Amino acid sequence: MRLLLFYIALLNLLDAALTMYGLDSNYITESNPLMNYLYLTRPWLFLLIKVQLSVLLLILLYYLNPKKKASRILLSVAGVAAVSYTFTCVLHGYWIVEVI
């Protein structure tokens, strides 16, 4: 579980970097309405929220008891998040490489 949460935190940071690059270069568009609003309002706010989400996950990792088994719900949510972020990062990376 700890490794999965760490992986999600790293993917979130990678997604932030790829998204910022793609949006700044007009290669991609943001599909998430909330994140799109944040980016259009203040790009630094978009980046700050993304970084804070990763920091929050890392703080959760610090307080997570490694000896206690994670609940199925938390494991399921983390699994879906990991798959979604992996797909999103691969897609952003593909779009950027395709354009360059």
A tleap script that builds the chain and sets N, CA, C and O, in Angstrom:
source leaprc.protein.ff14SB
mol = sequence {
  NMET ARG LEU LEU LEU PHE TYR ILE ALA LEU
  LEU ASN LEU LEU ASP ALA ALA LEU THR MET
  TYR GLY LEU ASP SER ASN TYR ILE THR GLU
  SER ASN PRO LEU MET ASN TYR LEU TYR LEU
  THR ARG PRO TRP LEU PHE LEU LEU ILE LYS
  VAL GLN LEU SER VAL LEU LEU LEU ILE LEU
  LEU TYR TYR LEU ASN PRO LYS LYS LYS ALA
  SER ARG ILE LEU LEU SER VAL ALA GLY VAL
  ALA ALA VAL SER TYR THR PHE THR CYS VAL
  LEU HIE GLY TYR TRP ILE VAL GLU VAL CILE
}
set mol.1.N position { 0.817 -1.195 0.000 }
set mol.1.CA position { 0.000 0.000 0.000 }
set mol.1.C position { 0.867 1.268 0.000 }
set mol.1.O position { 0.574 2.238 -0.700 }
set mol.2.N position { 1.934 1.236 0.797 }
set mol.2.CA position { 2.805 2.399 0.875 }
set mol.2.C position { 3.450 2.685 -0.483 }
set mol.2.O position { 3.539 3.839 -0.904 }
set mol.3.N position { 3.890 1.645 -1.153 }
set mol.3.CA position { 4.509 1.811 -2.462 }
set mol.3.C position { 3.504 2.368 -3.472 }
set mol.3.O position { 3.850 3.211 -4.301 }
set mol.4.N position { 2.277 1.900 -3.398 }
set mol.4.CA position { 1.230 2.365 -4.305 }
set mol.4.C position { 0.946 3.855 -4.091 }
set mol.4.O position { 0.798 4.595 -5.063 }
set mol.5.N position { 0.868 4.298 -2.849 }
set mol.5.CA position { 0.623 5.709 -2.567 }
set mol.5.C position { 1.814 6.579 -2.997 }
set mol.5.O position { 1.630 7.690 -3.494 }
set mol.6.N position { 3.024 6.068 -2.802 }
set mol.6.CA position { 4.211 6.792 -3.251 }
set mol.6.C position { 4.210 6.914 -4.777 }
set mol.6.O position { 4.542 7.967 -5.322 }
set mol.7.N position { 3.837 5.836 -5.458 }
set mol.7.CA position { 3.740 5.829 -6.920 }
set mol.7.C position { 2.721 6.865 -7.407 }
set mol.7.O position { 2.967 7.575 -8.381 }
set mol.8.N position { 1.584 6.943 -6.725 }
set mol.8.CA position { 0.552 7.917 -7.098 }
set mol.8.C position { 1.065 9.337 -6.903 }
set mol.8.O position { 0.823 10.204 -7.743 }
set mol.9.N position { 1.771 9.584 -5.801 }
set mol.9.CA position { 2.327 10.920 -5.543 }
set mol.9.C position { 3.316 11.314 -6.644 }
set mol.9.O position { 3.297 12.449 -7.120 }
set mol.10.N position { 4.174 10.384 -7.042 }
set mol.10.CA position { 5.133 10.670 -8.119 }
set mol.10.C position { 4.427 10.896 -9.455 }
set mol.10.O position { 4.788 11.803 -10.205 }
set mol.11.N position { 3.433 10.080 -9.747 }
set mol.11.CA position { 2.689 10.249 -10.998 }
set mol.11.C position { 1.949 11.580 -11.024 }
set mol.11.O position { 1.843 12.216 -12.072 }
set mol.12.N position { 1.438 12.001 -9.868 }
set mol.12.CA position { 0.754 13.282 -9.795 }
set mol.12.C position { 1.717 14.419 -10.133 }
set mol.12.O position { 1.349 15.349 -10.852 }
set mol.13.N position { 2.942 14.353 -9.622 }
set mol.13.CA position { 3.935 15.378 -9.945 }
set mol.13.C position { 4.331 15.334 -11.418 }
set mol.13.O position { 4.485 16.374 -12.058 }
set mol.14.N position { 4.494 14.122 -11.952 }
set mol.14.CA position { 4.807 13.979 -13.379 }
set mol.14.C position { 3.662 14.511 -14.233 }
set mol.14.O position { 3.892 15.190 -15.234 }
set mol.15.N position { 2.438 14.205 -13.838 }
set mol.15.CA position { 1.261 14.705 -14.552 }
set mol.15.C position { 1.227 16.230 -14.508 }
set mol.15.O position { 0.898 16.873 -15.505 }
set mol.16.N position { 1.563 16.807 -13.366 }
set mol.16.CA position { 1.580 18.269 -13.248 }
set mol.16.C position { 2.589 18.871 -14.222 }
set mol.16.O position { 2.289 19.843 -14.914 }
set mol.17.N position { 3.779 18.290 -14.271 }
set mol.17.CA position { 4.823 18.808 -15.157 }
set mol.17.C position { 4.432 18.650 -16.626 }
set mol.17.O position { 4.561 19.590 -17.410 }
set mol.18.N position { 3.957 17.465 -16.995 }
set mol.18.CA position { 3.562 17.231 -18.392 }
set mol.18.C position { 2.372 18.099 -18.779 }
set mol.18.O position { 2.320 18.628 -19.889 }
set mol.19.N position { 1.428 18.243 -17.876 }
set mol.19.CA position { 0.248 19.058 -18.163 }
set mol.19.C position { 0.635 20.521 -18.328 }
set mol.19.O position { 0.189 21.181 -19.266 }
set mol.20.N position { 1.464 21.031 -17.418 }
set mol.20.CA position { 1.899 22.428 -17.529 }
set mol.20.C position { 2.633 22.661 -18.857 }
set mol.20.O position { 2.395 23.660 -19.537 }
set mol.21.N position { 3.520 21.736 -19.216 }
set mol.21.CA position { 4.253 21.868 -20.468 }
set mol.21.C position { 3.294 21.819 -21.663 }
set mol.21.O position { 3.376 22.645 -22.572 }
set mol.22.N position { 2.402 20.859 -21.647 }
set mol.22.CA position { 1.460 20.713 -22.753 }
set mol.22.C position { 0.501 21.878 -22.876 }
set mol.22.O position { 0.197 22.316 -23.986 }
set mol.23.N position { 0.016 22.390 -21.747 }
set mol.23.CA position { -0.904 23.525 -21.777 }
set mol.23.C position { -0.188 24.808 -22.175 }
set mol.23.O position { -0.709 25.592 -22.968 }
set mol.24.N position { 1.000 25.023 -21.630 }
set mol.24.CA position { 1.767 26.224 -21.985 }
set mol.24.C position { 2.124 26.248 -23.468 }
set mol.24.O position { 2.180 27.317 -24.076 }
set mol.25.N position { 2.362 25.086 -24.045 }
set mol.25.CA position { 2.746 24.990 -25.455 }
set mol.25.C position { 1.542 24.820 -26.381 }
set mol.25.O position { 1.703 24.716 -27.597 }
set mol.26.N position { 0.347 24.790 -25.813 }
set mol.26.CA position { -0.897 24.579 -26.571 }
set mol.26.C position { -0.912 23.246 -27.310 }
set mol.26.O position { -1.509 23.133 -28.381 }
set mol.27.N position { -0.250 22.227 -26.733 }
set mol.27.CA position { -0.265 20.892 -27.313 }
set mol.27.C position { -1.471 20.088 -26.842 }
set mol.27.O position { -1.984 19.239 -27.570 }
set mol.28.N position { -1.918 20.359 -25.627 }
set mol.28.CA position { -3.012 19.589 -25.034 }
set mol.28.C position { -4.015 20.536 -24.392 }
set mol.28.O position { -3.759 21.734 -24.267 }
set mol.29.N position { -5.139 20.001 -23.993 }
set mol.29.CA position { -6.129 20.742 -23.223 }
set mol.29.C position { -6.387 19.981 -21.927 }
set mol.29.O position { -6.209 18.765 -21.864 }
set mol.30.N position { -6.804 20.698 -20.907 }
set mol.30.CA position { -7.104 20.080 -19.620 }
set mol.30.C position { -8.541 19.603 -19.637 }
set mol.30.O position { -9.451 20.396 -19.881 }
set mol.31.N position { -8.763 18.327 -19.382 }
set mol.31.CA position { -10.100 17.744 -19.412 }
set mol.31.C position { -10.845 17.902 -18.094 }
set mol.31.O position { -12.076 17.927 -18.076 }
set mol.32.N position { -10.112 18.008 -16.995 }
set mol.32.CA position { -10.731 18.165 -15.689 }
set mol.32.C position { -11.228 19.605 -15.557 }
set mol.32.O position { -10.417 20.530 -15.570 }
set mol.33.N position { -12.546 19.818 -15.431 }
set mol.33.CA position { -13.082 21.191 -15.392 }
set mol.33.C position { -12.513 22.033 -14.242 }
set mol.33.O position { -12.236 23.217 -14.430 }
set mol.34.N position { -12.338 21.444 -13.066 }
set mol.34.CA position { -11.802 22.196 -11.933 }
set mol.34.C position { -10.355 22.607 -12.187 }
set mol.34.O position { -9.989 23.763 -11.973 }
set mol.35.N position { -9.536 21.668 -12.641 }
set mol.35.CA position { -8.128 21.976 -12.903 }
set mol.35.C position { -7.997 22.937 -14.085 }
set mol.35.O position { -7.093 23.773 -14.104 }
set mol.36.N position { -8.881 22.825 -15.058 }
set mol.36.CA position { -8.874 23.752 -16.187 }
set mol.36.C position { -9.178 25.170 -15.702 }
set mol.36.O position { -8.526 26.125 -16.122 }
set mol.37.N position { -10.164 25.304 -14.822 }
set mol.37.CA position { -10.501 26.603 -14.257 }
set mol.37.C position { -9.307 27.180 -13.487 }
set mol.37.O position { -8.971 28.355 -13.633 }
set mol.38.N position { -8.676 26.336 -12.668 }
set mol.38.CA position { -7.514 26.796 -11.908 }
set mol.38.C position { -6.389 27.237 -12.834 }
set mol.38.O position { -5.753 28.265 -12.603 }
set mol.39.N position { -6.147 26.462 -13.875 }
set mol.39.CA position { -5.072 26.803 -14.814 }
set mol.39.C position { -5.379 28.118 -15.538 }
set mol.39.O position { -4.504 28.970 -15.688 }
set mol.40.N position { -6.626 28.271 -15.983 }
set mol.40.CA position { -6.982 29.493 -16.701 }
set mol.40.C position { -6.977 30.706 -15.783 }
set mol.40.O position { -6.682 31.817 -16.226 }
set mol.41.N position { -7.302 30.506 -14.506 }
set mol.41.CA position { -7.300 31.597 -13.543 }
set mol.41.C position { -5.870 32.000 -13.195 }
set mol.41.O position { -5.480 33.155 -13.363 }
set mol.42.N position { -5.102 31.038 -12.711 }
set mol.42.CA position { -3.718 31.263 -12.310 }
set mol.42.C position { -2.952 29.959 -12.502 }
set mol.42.O position { -3.151 29.021 -11.730 }
set mol.43.N position { -2.087 29.872 -13.500 }
set mol.43.CA position { -1.327 28.638 -13.711 }
set mol.43.C position { -0.519 28.199 -12.490 }
set mol.43.O position { -0.388 27.002 -12.233 }
set mol.44.N position { 0.021 29.151 -11.741 }
set mol.44.CA position { 0.784 28.783 -10.546 }
set mol.44.C position { -0.119 28.148 -9.491 }
set mol.44.O position { 0.333 27.300 -8.721 }
set mol.45.N position { -1.392 28.550 -9.449 }
set mol.45.CA position { -2.346 27.952 -8.511 }
set mol.45.C position { -2.620 26.494 -8.892 }
set mol.45.O position { -2.722 25.625 -8.025 }
set mol.46.N position { -2.738 26.241 -10.189 }
set mol.46.CA position { -2.895 24.882 -10.694 }
set mol.46.C position { -1.727 24.013 -10.219 }
set mol.46.O position { -1.926 22.919 -9.692 }
set mol.47.N position { -0.515 24.517 -10.413 }
set mol.47.CA position { 0.686 23.776 -10.028 }
set mol.47.C position { 0.767 23.601 -8.510 }
set mol.47.O position { 1.148 22.535 -8.027 }
set mol.48.N position { 0.414 24.626 -7.775 }
set mol.48.CA position { 0.447 24.561 -6.312 }
set mol.48.C position { -0.504 23.483 -5.788 }
set mol.48.O position { -0.140 22.724 -4.890 }
set mol.49.N position { -1.701 23.410 -6.332 }
set mol.49.CA position { -2.683 22.397 -5.910 }
set mol.49.C position { -2.160 20.999 -6.219 }
set mol.49.O position { -2.267 20.097 -5.388 }
set mol.50.N position { -1.600 20.819 -7.399 }
set mol.50.CA position { -1.060 19.504 -7.769 }
set mol.50.C position { 0.072 19.087 -6.834 }
set mol.50.O position { 0.127 17.935 -6.403 }
set mol.51.N position { 0.966 20.006 -6.521 }
set mol.51.CA position { 2.076 19.690 -5.621 }
set mol.51.C position { 1.549 19.407 -4.218 }
set mol.51.O position { 2.029 18.490 -3.551 }
set mol.52.N position { 0.576 20.178 -3.768 }
set mol.52.CA position { 0.007 19.954 -2.436 }
set mol.52.C position { -0.665 18.587 -2.333 }
set mol.52.O position { -0.619 17.958 -1.276 }
set mol.53.N position { -1.275 18.128 -3.395 }
set mol.53.CA position { -1.880 16.790 -3.375 }
set mol.53.C position { -0.816 15.714 -3.181 }
set mol.53.O position { -1.028 14.755 -2.439 }
set mol.54.N position { 0.309 15.869 -3.835 }
set mol.54.CA position { 1.406 14.910 -3.655 }
set mol.54.C position { 1.980 14.987 -2.247 }
set mol.54.O position { 2.279 13.960 -1.637 }
set mol.55.N position { 2.135 16.195 -1.733 }
set mol.55.CA position { 2.634 16.358 -0.361 }
set mol.55.C position { 1.662 15.724 0.630 }
set mol.55.O position { 2.085 15.079 1.590 }
set mol.56.N position { 0.371 15.903 0.401 }
set mol.56.CA position { -0.642 15.297 1.271 }
set mol.56.C position { -0.525 13.771 1.257 }
set mol.56.O position { -0.639 13.132 2.303 }
set mol.57.N position { -0.303 13.197 0.099 }
set mol.57.CA position { -0.112 11.750 0.019 }
set mol.57.C position { 1.147 11.306 0.754 }
set mol.57.O position { 1.144 10.269 1.418 }
set mol.58.N position { 2.211 12.074 0.642 }
set mol.58.CA position { 3.450 11.732 1.335 }
set mol.58.C position { 3.282 11.851 2.857 }
set mol.58.O position { 3.848 11.054 3.606 }
set mol.59.N position { 2.517 12.830 3.306 }
set mol.59.CA position { 2.222 12.950 4.737 }
set mol.59.C position { 1.399 11.755 5.195 }
set mol.59.O position { 1.648 11.194 6.262 }
set mol.60.N position { 0.421 11.368 4.388 }
set mol.60.CA position { -0.382 10.184 4.707 }
set mol.60.C position { 0.504 8.950 4.796 }
set mol.60.O position { 0.315 8.108 5.675 }
set mol.61.N position { 1.459 8.841 3.900 }
set mol.61.CA position { 2.407 7.724 3.928 }
set mol.61.C position { 3.196 7.685 5.238 }
set mol.61.O position { 3.440 6.618 5.801 }
set mol.62.N position { 3.580 8.847 5.701 }
set mol.62.CA position { 4.360 8.935 6.929 }
set mol.62.C position { 3.566 8.407 8.127 }
set mol.62.O position { 4.117 7.732 8.997 }
set mol.63.N position { 2.279 8.717 8.162 }
set mol.63.CA position { 1.445 8.316 9.294 }
set mol.63.C position { 0.781 6.957 9.124 }
set mol.63.O position { 0.177 6.440 10.064 }
set mol.64.N position { 0.887 6.383 7.948 }
set mol.64.CA position { 0.283 5.076 7.692 }
set mol.64.C position { 1.073 3.988 8.408 }
set mol.64.O position { 2.292 3.892 8.264 }
set mol.65.N position { 0.375 3.184 9.170 }
set mol.65.CA position { 1.017 2.106 9.915 }
set mol.65.C position { 1.354 0.968 8.952 }
set mol.65.O position { 0.445 0.344 8.404 }
set mol.66.N position { 2.657 0.681 8.730 }
set mol.66.CA position { 3.028 -0.354 7.759 }
set mol.66.C position { 2.645 -1.767 8.218 }
set mol.66.O position { 2.569 -2.683 7.399 }
set mol.67.N position { 2.408 -1.947 9.510 }
set mol.67.CA position { 2.060 -3.278 10.023 }
set mol.67.C position { 0.570 -3.574 9.915 }
set mol.67.O position { 0.148 -4.728 9.984 }
set mol.68.N position { -0.225 -2.511 9.742 }
set mol.68.CA position { -1.671 -2.681 9.653 }
set mol.68.C position { -2.084 -2.856 8.198 }
set mol.68.O position { -1.627 -2.123 7.321 }
set mol.69.N position { -2.936 -3.813 7.953 }
set mol.69.CA position { -3.409 -4.081 6.597 }
set mol.69.C position { -4.384 -2.979 6.157 }
set mol.69.O position { -5.257 -2.566 6.920 }
set mol.70.N position { -4.218 -2.516 4.921 }
set mol.70.CA position { -5.080 -1.459 4.382 }
set mol.70.C position { -6.464 -2.019 4.080 }
set mol.70.O position { -6.614 -3.197 3.754 }
set mol.71.N position { -7.471 -1.162 4.191 }
set mol.71.CA position { -8.833 -1.591 3.889 }
set mol.71.C position { -8.977 -1.832 2.388 }
set mol.71.O position { -8.228 -1.285 1.579 }
set mol.72.N position { -9.935 -2.645 2.046 }
set mol.72.CA position { -10.183 -2.930 0.625 }
set mol.72.C position { -10.610 -1.685 -0.124 }
set mol.72.O position { -10.262 -1.506 -1.292 }
set mol.73.N position { -11.363 -0.822 0.545 }
set mol.73.CA position { -11.833 0.408 -0.110 }
set mol.73.C position { -10.644 1.305 -0.443 }
set mol.73.O position { -10.538 1.804 -1.563 }
set mol.74.N position { -9.746 1.513 0.527 }
set mol.74.CA position { -8.569 2.348 0.286 }
set mol.74.C position { -7.683 1.738 -0.794 }
set mol.74.O position { -7.157 2.450 -1.650 }
set mol.75.N position { -7.525 0.443 -0.751 }
set mol.75.CA position { -6.720 -0.236 -1.762 }
set mol.75.C position { -7.354 -0.112 -3.144 }
set mol.75.O position { -6.649 0.091 -4.132 }
set mol.76.N position { -8.673 -0.231 -3.220 }
set mol.76.CA position { -9.378 -0.104 -4.501 }
set mol.76.C position { -9.259 1.313 -5.057 }
set mol.76.O position { -8.982 1.501 -6.242 }
set mol.77.N position { -9.470 2.305 -4.196 }
set mol.77.CA position { -9.376 3.698 -4.636 }
set mol.77.C position { -7.954 4.010 -5.099 }
set mol.77.O position { -7.762 4.651 -6.132 }
set mol.78.N position { -6.967 3.561 -4.340 }
set mol.78.CA position { -5.569 3.790 -4.715 }
set mol.78.C position { -5.240 3.078 -6.025 }
set mol.78.O position { -4.508 3.625 -6.850 }
set mol.79.N position { -5.756 1.890 -6.229 }
set mol.79.CA position { -5.523 1.155 -7.465 }
set mol.79.C position { -6.103 1.866 -8.671 }
set mol.79.O position { -5.454 1.978 -9.711 }
set mol.80.N position { -7.335 2.347 -8.525 }
set mol.80.CA position { -7.979 3.088 -9.623 }
set mol.80.C position { -7.207 4.374 -9.909 }
set mol.80.O position { -7.006 4.733 -11.069 }
set mol.81.N position { -6.775 5.065 -8.858 }
set mol.81.CA position { -5.997 6.302 -9.038 }
set mol.81.C position { -4.675 6.012 -9.751 }
set mol.81.O position { -4.271 6.760 -10.642 }
set mol.82.N position { -4.008 4.938 -9.364 }
set mol.82.CA position { -2.725 4.585 -9.985 }
set mol.82.C position { -2.905 4.266 -11.466 }
set mol.82.O position { -2.120 4.720 -12.299 }
set mol.83.N position { -3.916 3.503 -11.791 }
set mol.83.CA position { -4.175 3.159 -13.200 }
set mol.83.C position { -4.545 4.408 -13.992 }
set mol.83.O position { -4.063 4.605 -15.108 }
set mol.84.N position { -5.402 5.251 -13.416 }
set mol.84.CA position { -5.830 6.477 -14.097 }
set mol.84.C position { -4.658 7.419 -14.342 }
set mol.84.O position { -4.498 7.943 -15.444 }
set mol.85.N position { -3.834 7.634 -13.312 }
set mol.85.CA position { -2.682 8.515 -13.463 }
set mol.85.C position { -1.655 7.941 -14.434 }
set mol.85.O position { -1.040 8.688 -15.195 }
set mol.86.N position { -1.467 6.639 -14.417 }
set mol.86.CA position { -0.537 6.020 -15.362 }
set mol.86.C position { -1.019 6.262 -16.792 }
set mol.86.O position { -0.242 6.670 -17.655 }
set mol.87.N position { -2.301 6.007 -17.032 }
set mol.87.CA position { -2.879 6.229 -18.357 }
set mol.87.C position { -2.751 7.691 -18.766 }
set mol.87.O position { -2.373 7.988 -19.899 }
set mol.88.N position { -3.065 8.606 -17.851 }
set mol.88.CA position { -3.012 10.035 -18.145 }
set mol.88.C position { -1.595 10.482 -18.470 }
set mol.88.O position { -1.389 11.236 -19.420 }
set mol.89.N position { -0.621 10.030 -17.699 }
set mol.89.CA position { 0.771 10.417 -17.951 }
set mol.89.C position { 1.273 9.859 -19.276 }
set mol.89.O position { 1.980 10.547 -20.012 }
set mol.90.N position { 0.916 8.629 -19.580 }
set mol.90.CA position { 1.305 8.038 -20.864 }
set mol.90.C position { 0.660 8.813 -22.009 }
set mol.90.O position { 1.306 9.082 -23.021 }
set mol.91.N position { -0.603 9.168 -21.851 }
set mol.91.CA position { -1.309 9.915 -22.887 }
set mol.91.C position { -0.696 11.298 -23.081 }
set mol.91.O position { -0.455 11.713 -24.215 }
set mol.92.N position { -0.439 12.020 -21.981 }
set mol.92.CA position { 0.198 13.333 -22.093 }
set mol.92.C position { 1.572 13.209 -22.738 }
set mol.92.O position { 1.917 13.992 -23.623 }
set mol.93.N position { 2.342 12.251 -22.308 }
set mol.93.CA position { 3.667 12.042 -22.874 }
set mol.93.C position { 3.598 11.725 -24.360 }
set mol.93.O position { 4.404 12.231 -25.140 }
set mol.94.N position { 2.645 10.896 -24.755 }
set mol.94.CA position { 2.475 10.552 -26.173 }
set mol.94.C position { 2.134 11.782 -26.990 }
set mol.94.O position { 2.708 12.002 -28.057 }
set mol.95.N position { 1.196 12.591 -26.492 }
set mol.95.CA position { 0.799 13.794 -27.222 }
set mol.95.C position { 1.984 14.742 -27.403 }
set mol.95.O position { 2.188 15.297 -28.483 }
set mol.96.N position { 2.748 14.917 -26.352 }
set mol.96.CA position { 3.874 15.852 -26.421 }
set mol.96.C position { 4.955 15.339 -27.376 }
set mol.96.O position { 5.494 16.108 -28.172 }
set mol.97.N position { 5.272 14.053 -27.300 }
set mol.97.CA position { 6.275 13.468 -28.193 }
set mol.97.C position { 5.787 13.506 -29.641 }
set mol.97.O position { 6.575 13.760 -30.552 }
set mol.98.N position { 4.517 13.261 -29.856 }
set mol.98.CA position { 3.934 13.269 -31.196 }
set mol.98.C position { 4.049 14.668 -31.806 }
set mol.98.O position { 4.339 14.795 -32.995 }
set mol.99.N position { 3.832 15.694 -31.028 }
set mol.99.CA position { 3.858 17.067 -31.526 }
set mol.99.C position { 5.287 17.527 -31.782 }
set mol.99.O position { 5.546 18.252 -32.742 }
set mol.100.N position { 6.203 17.112 -30.934 }
set mol.100.CA position { 7.605 17.525 -31.089 }
set mol.100.C position { 8.190 16.736 -32.213 }
set mol.100.O position { 9.366 16.905 -32.539 }
savepdb mol mol.pdb
quit
